[in-house]
Amino acid sequence: MEALSECCRREAGRSLARARDVATCDGCGRLLLGWGDPEEQAKTRAELERHGTPFAEGRVGALYVTSKERAG
């Protein structure tokens, strides 16, 4: 796991308004997932790790944000 990139952090601040919102970063194209509860984010983290999917996390305002490559 890594920290959110600056472009993902900016996009999350603009596009994620509440828990369970989803957005795409205009800067890098990654999928952004917003969580209101750190336990929900932890469940997502466990699944991403189980599948070997690289991701980044951080807090933006009141939301816990997960960023990952979009499925191609």
Residue pairs with C-beta under 8 A, 6 or more apart in sequence:
1 45
1 55
1 56
1 57
2 54
2 55
2 56
3 56
3 57
3 58
4 12
4 56
4 57
4 58
4 60
4 65
4 67
5 25
5 27
5 28
5 30
5 56
5 67
7 25
7 26
7 27
7 28
8 25
8 27
8 28
8 30
8 32
8 56
8 58
8 65
8 67
9 58
9 60
9 65
10 27
11 23
11 24
11 25
11 26
11 27
11 32
12 23
12 25
12 32
12 34
12 58
12 60
12 63
12 65
12 67
13 60
13 61
15 21
15 23
15 32
16 22
16 23
16 32
16 34
16 60
16 63
16 65
17 34
18 34
18 36
18 63
19 34
19 35
19 36
19 37
19 40
19 63
20 33
20 34
20 35
20 36
21 33
21 34
21 63
22 31
22 32
22 33
22 34
23 31
23 32
23 34
24 30
24 31
24 32
24 70
25 31
25 32
25 67
29 70
30 56
30 67
30 68
30 69
30 70
31 67
31 68
31 69
31 70
32 65
32 66
32 67
33 44
33 65
33 66
33 67
33 68
34 60
34 63
34 64
34 65
35 41
35 44
35 63
35 64
35 65
35 66
36 62
36 63
36 64
37 64
38 64
40 64
41 57
41 64
41 66
44 66
45 55
45 57
45 66
48 54
48 55
48 66
48 68
53 68
53 69
54 68
54 69
55 66
55 67
55 68
56 66
56 67
56 68
57 64
57 65
57 66
57 67
58 64
58 65
58 67
59 65
